[in-house]
């Protein structure tokens, strides 16, 4: 990924660089966000100090609580004491993994998954990712809950305990939301085995109207915080994560938040390591001002959702016209989950049916200087699937899609050229 970032396409200065539709960034609203932020930086001196400590200033935590109360409609209103601020959501994921599981103990994670979950959960905390296979079961269905339980029981046969279940809601890379009844069943599972349920809701406000796919019908997003845990699960086991990287198209701001409303022990534990995820004073101040501005955030979110819906519809129409399969029912985040392997096989019938083609397709994409997320790195249960990030300006997205098609058809073009000589 870092090699791609250091060699990005620019129509004037680097036309042979990589067109990047592999990294989860939303650039559709950069101009609007910058227009707001660049008029607001009048930094008080206390933001040059340690201020209120590593878990975020009181003002920032109050601003986040105010904002998320309006947007996520929690059963119990959020207040500043429920929040721990981090410099991005990766440190937040790493922190909860460290807090909930000792080295070697497990965190359940359904496939496919956001690839960096693996590093965030396991590299420094030492926790074990326990992948959950669904086979042909819809991972957003009631039936999928049994698959989580099966994975838990199989892992615990090793003598190690499972301590948590990580949910990506809305989902990366599938772009779908979990139905309320499925979340309730997962809560019941966590209560049964006394494990923590962590809902990563970093795409919570990047939910939009799907005007293309008729089935499965997209599911409305409901935050885990909006479901009353009474009679279902001990509220000390329920936690949510959110950040500004995705919903505000600002990966570089580096601001995440851990939300735990009933577990004071977790807050005490996180205070001991908050120094290692301290967000900058500038980020703290700017994010506070932004999230306090209800008029701006409402209009921003509304326009962002409209543009995401428009961009998704364009991308789907393009790939469908080129015979590329995608997973339908999407209404959240920035992703098309596409079966490039299937289309590559159709264009190259000489490939043996039992031969995997995912790595070959990835090689062809790199040769065409277009970067996608490989399903292999997302724990895909099937070969040949890739993630396309469609939250890009139209010209840029079109160029990316053209290069993807060229990567699939390139060998054919070469063969035709050879025959004509």
GULOMI-351466 format. One record per atom (N, C-alpha, C, O): residue in one letter; z, x, y. Coordinates in steps of 0.05 Angstrom, whole numbers, plus 5000, padded with zeros to 4 digits. Last residue first. Layout:
# residues N
aZXY/...
# end
This chain:
# residues 421
x426549984799/x425350254803/x423150314783/x421950524784/x428749514784/x426549494802/x425249764807/x423049784819/x433049654753/x430749534739/x428349524757/x426049544748/x436649834792/x435650024772/x433049914759/x431150064755/x437849354819/x436449574833/x435249774814/x433049874819/x440449074779/x437948974790/x436349194804/x433949214801/x444949404774/x443149374751/x440449274761/x438349374751/x447449334824/x446549604816/x444449584794/x442549734794/x448648794822/x446848894843/x445649164835/x443349214838/x452448814781/x449948664777/x447848754797/x445448794790/x456549094805/x455149214782/x452449074776/x450549204768/x458048714845/x456948974851/x455349104829/x453149204833/x460848244841/x457948234835/x456648514837/x454248544830/x466048354855/x465548224830/x462648244821/x462048264798/x465248594905/x466648744884/x466048614857/x465648764837/x462948174934/x461348414928/x462548574906/x461148694890/x467447834937/x465147744922/x463347984915/x462348004893/x470548174970/x471548094944/x469248004926/x469048084903/x467448195016/x467848445001/x468948374973/x468348524954/x467847665033/x465247775027/x465548025010/x463948074991/x473247635044/x472147475022/x469447575014/x468747574990/x473547995088/x475048045063/x473847895040/x473548005018/x470347725125/x469547985116/x470948055090/x469748165071/x473547265132/x470847245121/x469847505110/x468747515088/x478147485156/x478347355130/x475547335117/x475247375092/x475847655205/x477047855187/x477247735158/x476647875139/x474247175227/x472247385222/x473347585202/x471847675184/x479246875230/x477046785214/x475047015208/x474147035185/x485447235222/x483347115239/x480847075222/x480347215203/x489647045165/x488247245182/x486247105200/x485446885194/x492346865117/x493346825144/x492347035163/x493847195174/x491246925063/x489146805080/x489946775109/x488446665125/x491747385014/x493147295038/x491147195058/x489547345069/x490847304946/x489447344971/x491247234994/x492147004992/x492647584885/x493647434908/x492047504933/x491947744941/x489747494819/x490347644843/x491347464865/x490847224865/x488947554748/x489647404772/x490447584795/x491547794791/x487947844701/x485647784719/x486347624744/x484547564760/x492047584649/x490447794660/x488447684681/x487447464678/x498247234655/x495447254646/x493947464662/x494547514685/x503147264678/x503047244648/x500247264637/x499947294613/x504547724729/x502947504719/x502947504689/x502647714676/x507648074759/x508747974734/x507147744723/x508247584708/x505248294802/x506848054807/x507847934781/x508847704781/x502148694784/x504548774798/x506348534805/x508648574813/x498048374763/x499548554745/x502248634757/x504248654744/x495548154806/x497347984790/x499048154771/x501348064764/x495248534865/x494548514836/x496548344821/x498948384824/x493248354928/x495548384910/x494748334882/x493648124875/x487748734955/x489048484947/x491548554931/x491948784923/x483449045000/x485949064986/x487148794981/x487548635000/x477149345000/x478649095005/x481149104988/x481049164964/x473149724988/x475049755011/x476149495019/x476249425043/x470349734943/x469149574964/x470949574989/x470349445009/x473850024911/x471250144918/x469949994941/x468550124957/x477849634905/x478449874921/x475850014929/x475650114951/x475049274873/x476049194899/x476549434917/x475849444940/x474349584826/x472049494841/x472849414870/x471349464889/x479749634810/x478149874816/x475749804833/x475049944853/x480849104799/x482249234820/x480749484829/x480649544853/x477449024755/x476948874780/x478349004803/x477249024825/x480049364718/x477249414726/x476549274752/x475349384770/x484949114713/x484849384724/x482049454734/x481649584754/x483348624689/x484748634714/x484548904728/x484048914752/x481148554639/x479348644661/x480748684687/x479448754707/x482048654569/x483148584596/x481448704618/x480448924615/x478248414516/x478748634534/x479848544560/x478648364573/x476648014482/x479448094480/x480148324499/x482348434498/x471147944492/x473047734500/x475947814500/x477547714515/x467548494521/x468848364498/x470948164507/x472448214526/x462348404568/x465148494564/x466348354540/x466248104539/x457548164577/x457648374556/x460448474551/x460948614531/x457847824619/x458247714593/x458447914571/x459247854548/x459347844678/x458948074660/x459547984631/x461548064620/x460447384704/x458247544714/x457547784696/x455447904699/x464847214674/x462447044675/x460047204685/x457747154676/x468447624686/x467447594659/x464847434658/x463047494644/x469447514739/x468247764732/x467047754704/x464947864699/x471947024735/x469347034748/x467947294741/x465447294738/x476747194710/x474946994697/x472147004709/x470247004694/x478847544749/x478147644722/x476247454708/x474247544695/x480347234791/x477947404794/x477047514767/x474647564763/x483446724803/x482746834778/x480146994780/x477946904772/x488446714855/x485646684846/x485146834820/x486247044815/x492346414899/x492646544873/x490046504858/x489446274849/x493046494966/x491246384946/x491646544920/x491346794921/x498346435013/x497146554990/x495146374975/x495646124972/x502346385051/x499746485060/x497846545037/x496046705041/x506745795053/x506246085054/x503346145059/x501845975071/x504545175023/x506545345036/x505745635034/x504245715016/x501744854989/x502244755015/x504244925031/x505444825050/x497544774932/x498844954951/x499344814977/x497644664986/x494544554892/x497244444897/x498844604917/x501244564919/x491245054848/x491444844870/x494344754874/x496244864863/x489145694838/x491245514831/x491645314853/x492245394876/x481945784831/x484545834844/x486545634834/x485845424823/x475846104810/x478045914805/x480545994822/x481146224826/x469646174840/x472246304835/x474446094832/x474745924850/x464446034857/x465246004829/x467846134821/x468246194798/x463346024910/x462546264895/x463546264866/x463446464852/x465645564928/x462645584929/x461545824915/x459145844909/x470945714924/x469845514905/x466845524905/x465645494884/x471446074966/x471546174938/x470545974918/x469246054898/x470645725011/x469045965007/x469146044978/x466946094966/x474645335006/x471745255006/x469945495000/x468045464985/x479145665012/x478645524987/x475745444984/x474445474964/x478645845065/x478546035043/x477945905016/x476446005000/x478945355094/x476645525096/x476445715072/x474245735059/x484145185080/x481845025073/x479245185074/x477545145057/x487245605102/x487245555073/x484745405065/x483345475046/x486245525156/x485445775144/x485245745113/x483445855100/x488645025164/x485745065170/x484745315156/x482545305145/x493945135152/x492444935137/x489444965140/x487944945121/x495145515192/x495245595164/x493645395147/x492245475128/x494645205238/x492745425234/x492745515204/x490645585193/x498944855232/x496244755234/x494144965228/x492244925214/x503245205232/x502645045208/x499844935209/x498444925188/x502945395285/x502645585262/x501945425237/x500145515221/x504044935314/x501345055315/x500845245292/x498645265282/x509544855297/x507544645294/x504644755294/x503044685277/x511945335313/x511845255285/x509745045280/x508245065260/x511245295370/x510145525354/x509845445325/x507745485313/x513944845384/x511044845389/x509845075372/x507645035362/x519244995369/x517944755359/x514944765361/x513544705342/x520045465399/x519945475370/x518745235358/x517245255338/x519845265453/x517945455443/x517745455413/x515545445402/x524244895453/x521544805461/x519444995450/x517344915439/x528645205439/x527744995422/x524844905428/x523344855409/x530745805442/x528745655458/x527545445440/x525445485427/x533846115410/x535245925427/x533345735442/x534145525453/x530346455387/x531346235370/x532946035386/x533445815376/x529346825430/x527246665418/x528246425404/x527346205408/x534347055439/x533046905461/x530846725449/x530646495457/x535247295389/x537147105400/x535746925421/x535946685419/x531047665385/x531147445366/x533047225376/x532546985373/x532548025427/x530047865428/x530047625410/x529247405417/x537448225407/x537348085433/x534847905434/x535047675442/x536148455357/x538348265359/x538048095384/x538247845383/x532148825372/x531448595355/x533548375357/x532948145359/x535449165403/x533149035415/x532248785399/x531748575410/x539149355367/x540049195389/x537749035402/x538148815410/x536849295297/x537049435323/x538049245345/x537748995343/x541249155242/x538749095257/x539149215285/x541349245295/x543849515189/x544249445217/x541549385230/x539749565230/x544749645138/x542549455143/x542749355172/x541949125178/x549049965132/x546450065121/x544149875125/x541949925117/x553349695151/x552449925167/x549650015158/x548150115174/x554849335112/x553049245133/x552049465150/x549949435163/x558349425071/x555849575070/x553949495092/x551649585092/x562849115082/x563249405075/x560649565074/x560749805076/x560948615087/x561848755112/x562149045106/x561649215124/x560148445035/x557848525051/x558648675077/x557148845086/x565348305020/x563948525006/x561648635023/x561248875026/x566347875054/x568048115055/x566648355043/x566848575053/x562447525036/x562347625064/x564047875067/x563248055081/x564247434984/x561647554988/x561547675016/x560647895020/x569147174995/x569147434981/x566547584985/x566447824989/x567546675015/x568646875033/x568747155021/x568547355035/x563046235003/x563946474988/x564946685008/x563346865016/x560645815029/x563245765016/x564446005002/x566545984990/x555745945051/x557545775066/x560345745054/x562145655068/x551446435064/x553246355043/x555546205056/x557146325071/x545546745077/x547146495084/x548846425060/x547746355039/x542947305106/x544147205082/x545946975090/x547647005108/x537047455141/x539747345142/x540547245114/x538947115101/x533047955177/x533547765155/x536447655157/x537947765173/x528448285214/x530848125215/x530947935192/x529147765189/x523848615236/x525848695216/x528448545220/x530448655230/x519248615266/x521748565279/x524148635262/x526248715272/x514848675232/x515848915246/x518448865261/x519749055269/x513348165215/x514548355196/x515948585210/x517948685200/x512247655241/x513347885255/x514848065235/x517248105237/x511047095237/x508947295236/x509847565248/x508347695263/x515146735232/x514346815259/x512347045260/x511947165280/x515446675178/x515146435194/x514346495223/x513146335236/x515947245164/x513747075155/x513346835173/x511146795184/x520347505188/x517847645182/x515547465178/x513347515187/x525247285196/x523247235217/x520547345210/x518547295224/x528746975141/x528147195159/x525847115177/x524546905174/x533746785092/x531546715111/x531046965128/x532747135131/x537046555033/x536046775050/x533846675068/x532246505060/x542946235007/x540146225016/x539546475033/x541346605044/x547046054951/x546446224974/x543446194982/x541746144965/x552345834910/x549745764923/x549345924949/x551145924966/x557345884889/x555146014874/x552445974888/x550346064877/x560845594919/x561045884921/x558846034906/x558446274910/x559945074903/x558545174926/x558745474931/x557145584945/x558844924836/x560845044854/x559345164878/x557645334875/x554644364827/x555144644824/x557344734844/x557644614866/x555343794825/x553043924812/x553744214806/x553444314784/x559343564855/x558843454828/x556643584813/x556043514790/x556243774913/x558543634902/x557743504875/x555843354874/x551944004940/x552644114914/x554943964899/x555444014876/x546643684971/x549543684969/x550443784941/x549743664921/x541544034999/x542343884975/x545343914971/x546444134970/x540144365039/x540044075045/x540843905021/x540843665023/x539944875020/x542244805036/x542344505043/x544544405050/x535044904997/x537344884979/x539844804994/x541644684982/x530344515034/x532044745031/x534244695010/x535244475008/x524444245013/x527244175019/x528944425013/x529044524991/x517644115023/x519744315022/x522444195029/x522644055049/x513843674982/x515143725007/x517343935004/x518843924984/x508643874940/x511343774942/x512543854969/x512244084978/x501843664928/x503843854939/x506543724943/x506743484949/x499443414867/x500143354895/x502243544905/x504343584892/x495343884830/x497643714832/x498343654861/x497843824879/x490343514865/x492243524843/x492843814836/x490943974835/x487143564909/x488243304904/x490343304882/x492043124881/x486144034961/x486743984933/x488043704930/x489843634945/x485443965019/x483244045001/x483843954972/x482143824960/x489443935055/x487343725057/x485043765037/x483043625037/x496044045059/x493744125043/x491743885043/x492243675032/x499844205114/x498543985100/x496044085085/x494244205097/x505244685105/x503044565120/x501744355102/x502344325079/x510145155120/x509344945102/x507444765118/x507944695141/x513545565140/x510645605137/x509545415116/x508145485097/x518845515137/x517545375159/x514445415159/x513045305176/x520245825092/x521145545095/x519645385115/x519245155112/x519446335072/x517046175080/x517745885086/x515945715086/x524446505057/x523146645080/x520646505089/x519646555111/x528446345022/x526946145036/x525446265061/x525346135082/x530946474962/x529546624983/x527746424997/x525646344986/x536846274936/x534246164944/x533146314967/x534146304990/x540746424883/x539846534909/x537046424915/x535246484900/x546146254847/x543446164853/x542746254881/x544046164900/x550246604801/x549546544828/x546646454830/x544946574818/x553446294743/x551846504756/x550946414784/x550946174789/x556045974703/x557546104726/x555946344737/x557046564739/x553345674668/x553745954660/x555246114682/x555546354679/x553445174693/x554045194664/x554845484657/x556745524642/x551545284744/x554345204740/x555245234711/x557445324706/x546245404733/x547945614744/x550945544741/x552645714737/x544644904715/x544445134697/x546345354707/x547845474691/x545244604762/x546844534738/x546944764718/x548944814706/x541344854793/x544144864801/x545944804777/x547944944773/x536844694764/x537544974765/x540345014774/x541745204765/x537044144775/x537344234747/x538044534746/x539544624729/x536144174831/x538644064821/x539144154792/x541344224785/x530844364830/x533044524842/x535744434832/x537444594826/x528343924808/x528344174793/x530544364804/x531944494789/x528943534847/x530243494821/x530343744804/x532143784787/x525943744889/x528843714892/x530143694864/x532243814859/x520744204870/x521743924875/x524843924875/x526144084861/x519044794905/x520444674882/x521344394888/x522544344909/x512444904931/x515344854935/x516544734910/x515144584895/x507545444928/x508545174923/x511545154928/x512945354929/x505145954927/x504945784951/x505745494946/x504645314959/x505246364890/x503846114883/x503645914906/x502045724904/x507846874892/x505246834904/x503846564901/x501646534910/x512546534929/x510646764931/x510246884904/x512146984892/x514545874943/x514046094924/x511946294933/x509846214944/x519645674991/x517045654977/x516345914962/x517346134968/x522946034945/x522445754951/x522145724981/x524045744996/x524646384892/x522946424915/x521846154923/x520046054910/x530946524864/x528846334867/x527246394893/x528446444914/x534646874818/x533246894844/x530946704844/x529146714827/x540846804791/x538046704788/x536746714816/x537746594835/x545847244761/x544547094783/x541846994775/x540647094756/x548147504718/x549847434741/x548547264762/x549947164780/x548347584649/x546647504672/x548547414694/x550447254688/x551448134615/x551547864626/x549347834647/x548548014661/x550048484554/x550248484583/x550148194592/x548948024580/x548848454501/x551648514508/x552148524538/x554348564547/x544048264486/x544248554489/x547148644496/x547748884496/x544347724491/x544647834464/x544848144464/x545648264444/x542947624542/x545847664537/x546347744508/x548647824501/x537447544538/x538447784551/x541347834544/x542148064539/x537447034513/x536147274500/x537247534512/x537847714497/x539846714551/x541146754525/x540046994511/x541547144497/x536046754594/x538846844597/x540146904570/x541447104567/x531446534571/x531446814580/x534246924583/x534847154576/x533346004564/x532446164541/x532546464547/x533446634532/x534045844616/x536345864598/x535746034574/x537346194565/x528845864635/x530846034647/x533246064629/x534246284625/x526645464602/x525645734599/x527545944612/x527946164602/x529145014620/x529845104594/x528845394589/x530145544574/x526444944668/x529245024669/x530145124642/x531745314640/x521344744658/x521645034663/x524545124662/x525045364657/x521744204656/x521544344631/x521944644634/x522844784615/x521344064709/x523944044696/x523944204670/x525944334664/x516844534742/x517544284728/x520344294717/x521544504714/x514644984762/x515944804781/x516844544769/x517444354783/x511845244721/x514445364730/x515945194751/x518245254757/x509344884669/x509144904698/x511845014708/x513944894703/x508145234609/x509845044623/x509545094653/x509545324662/x505745604577/x504045404590/x505545184604/x504444974610/x510046114593/x507846044574/x506045844588/x504845904609/x514046304624/x513746014623/x511645924603/x511345684596/x519046804625/x516346724617/x516246414614/x518046294604/x522747144670/x522646894655/x519746814650/x518246774669/x525747794671/x523447624676/x523547374658/x524247384635/x531148034698/x530547894673/x528247704677/x528647484687/x532748644726/x531148404729/x530548294701/x529648434683/x539148924731/x536748894713/x535348634720/x536548414721/x541749344783/x541649094768/x539149074752/x537149204758/x541749774816/x541949824787/x542049574770/x542449594746/x541249804871/x543649664860/x544049714830/x546249714820/x536350104875/x538850214883/x541250074872/x543250204865/x532749774841/x532450064845/x535150194853/x536050374840/x533349194835/x534149384814/x534349674822/x536049824811/x531748854876/x533948774859/x535049014843/x537549024838/x527449134900/x529749034916/x532148974899/x534449034907/x523949214857/x525249444871/x527749354886/x529849484885/x522648674846/x523548854825/x525149094837/x527349154829/x520748444893/x523348354882/x524448554862/x526848604861/x515648614900/x517748784910/x520548684903/x522548824908/x512448184879/x512748434865/x515048614874/x516348744858/x514347544868/x513847734890/x514548014879/x516748064872/x512147334803/x514147374824/x513047554846/x511147704842/x509846834756/x509547084770/x511647094793/x512646894801/x516546854729/x513946974732/x511846754739/x512046534731/x523346844755/x521046714742/x518446854748/x518046964770/x528947204741/x526747194760/x524247084746/x523247204727/x535947334737/x533547194727/x531447164749/x532047114772/x539247934733/x538447724753/x535847594742/x533947734738/x544448254694/x541848144699/x541647944721/x543547804728/x547248924692/x547448634690/x544948504702/x543648624719/x546249454706/x545449364679/x545749064675/x544548954656/x551549484752/x549249624740/x548749524712/x550549524695/x553748814768/x554149094764/x551649224752/x549949074742/x552048324816/x551648434789/x552248734788/x551448884806/x553148164868/x553447974846/x553448104819/x554647994800/x552148584904/x554648434905/x555148274880/x557448254872/x546948764893/x549248944890/x551848794888/x553648874873/x544248294906/x544048404879/x546348584874/x547648574852/x545348254960/x546448044942/x546248134913/x548048074897/x542648724978/x545548684982/x546648484963/x548748534951/x537248634966/x538648864954/x541648824955/x543148884936/x536248205000/x536048174970/x537548394956/x538948344937/x537048475049/x538648235042/x538648195011/x540748144999/x533048875049/x535948945048/x537748715040/x539748755026/x528648495051/x529048675028/x531848775027/x533048775005/x528948235100/x529948095077/x530148275052/x531648215034/x531548585158/x529448505140/x530648375116/x533048395110/x536948805170/x534448895182/x532048845162/x530849025152/x541348225170/x540348475159/x537748555173/x536448385185/x547147825181/x544447905189/x543748185178/x545548365178/x550347325150/x550347615152/x547447695158/x545647645143/x553746705163/x551346875163/x552047165164/x553947255176/x557946365171/x556546335145/x554346545142/x553146565120/x559746425222/x561346555201/x559946535174/x560846675155/x556346105254/x556046395254/x557446535230/x556546735220/x554645525213/x555845655237/x555745955233/x554946055211/x550944965191/x551445255191/x552945325216/x552645205238/x553344345165/x552044505187/x552844795186/x555144865181/x552044155101/x554244255118/x552944415140/x551744625134/x546644045090/x548643835086/x551143905103/x552243735117/x541544275136/x543544325115/x545644095114/x546243975135/x536144275160/x537844035156/x539844075134/x539943915115/x532544655176/x533044625147/x534844395140/x535044315117/x532144605233/x529744625216/x530244565187/x528544445174/x537044575258/x534944395267/x532644385247/x531344175244/x539744985232/x540844715230/x538644515238/x538544295226/x536745425249/x536445335221/x537745055217/x536844905199/x538445465303/x535545425296/x535345305268/x533845115264/x543945535299/x542845315315/x540045255306/x539345025302/x544046015269/x545245765258/x544145525273/x543545325260/x541546365305/x540346305279/x541446045267/x539945885257/x545346355346/x542546265351/x541146195325/x539646005324/x549846565321/x549946285332/x547146185337/x546545945332/x547947065311/x548646895288/x548846605297/x548146425282/x547147255364/x544947235345/x545547045323/x543946865316/x552447255384/x550347095397/x548047045378/x546946825376/x554947615350/x555747335350/x553647155362/x553046945352/x550248065319/x552047985341/x552747695338/x551347535325/x550448305251/x549148155273/x551148075294/x553448015288/x553448625218/x552448365207/x551148195228/x550647955223/x555549075242/x553049095227/x551948835217/x549648835209/x558048925310/x558149025283/x555548985267/x553548875278/x557348765362/x559348615346/x559448705317/x560748575300/x555749385388/x555949105394/x558048975376/x560349075374/x554649915388/x554849785361/x555249485364/x555149335344/x550149925446/x552450005431/x552349885403/x550349765395/x546049705472/x545749995467/x548150105451/x548250335444/x547749215484/x545849235461/x545049525456/x543449575438/x550749265529/x552149245504/x550349265479/x551249325457/x547049245572/x548049505562/x549349485535/x549249675520/x541548775562/x544248845572/x545249105559/x544349165537/x534748785574/x536748855555/x539448925569/x539549105585/x530348385579/x532048475601/x534648555588/x536648405590/x524748125556/x526448355550/x527748455576/x526548585592/x521147695563/x523947635560/x525747875556/x528247845554/x515747735560/x516847645586/x519847625585/x521047545605/x514347855509/x513948055529/x514947975557/x514848145575/x515147375478/x517147605477/x516847795500/x518847895510/x510747045492/x513446965496/x515347205498/x517047225516/x506347355478/x506447245505/x509347155512/x510247185535/x507447445425/x507647665444/x507847565472/x509347675489/x506346935404/x508947055401/x509347275422/x511447295435/x500846875415/x502846685426/x505646805425/x507246765444/x498647305386/x498247285415/x500347105427/x501447165448/x499947195332/x501047425346/x500847395376/x502747465390/x498446795296/x499846715320/x500946955336/x502746915353/x496047015252/x494746795265/x495946725292/x494646605309/x497947395218/x497147485245/x495847265261/x494647315282/x502547485171/x501247265184/x500547355213/x502347385229/x502647855110/x503047845139/x501447615151/x499247545141/x503248115055/x503947855064/x504747855094/x507047865101/x497548475036/x500248495046/x500948225060/x499248125075/x492248375024/x494148415002/x497048415011/x498748344995/x487948415055/x488848145050/x490848155026/x490947965011/x485048875094/x487648835081/x488248535079/x489048415099/x479849295087/x480449025097/x482848935080/x482748915056/x479949995100/x480649775082/x481049515097/x482449505118/x474250265137/x477050255128/x477550005110/x475749845106/x469450305160/x469550355131/x472450355120/x472950435097/x470250245214/x468850025200/x468950065169/x468549875155/x473950435257/x474150505228/x472850285211/x474250155196/x472850295310/x473750565305/x473850635275/x473850875268/x470549765307/x469549975325/x470250255316/x468550425314/x473049445269/x470149425272/x468949645289/x466649715286/x477449745224/x477149665252/x474149665258/x472749865252/x481549765166/x478949705179/x479249645208/x481149505217/x486450285156/x485650005159/x483049975174/x482350135191/x489550705132/x486550715133/x485450425136/x483850345120/x494850635125/x494050865141/x490950885144/x490051065157/x495050195091/x495950165119/x495050395137/x494450355160/x493450445043/x491750245056/x492450215085/x490650205102/x497750775033/x495050895037/x493150705050/x491550775067/x501650395024/x501850565048/x499150705054/x498550765077/x500050164976/x500050005000/x500050175025/x498650115045/
# end
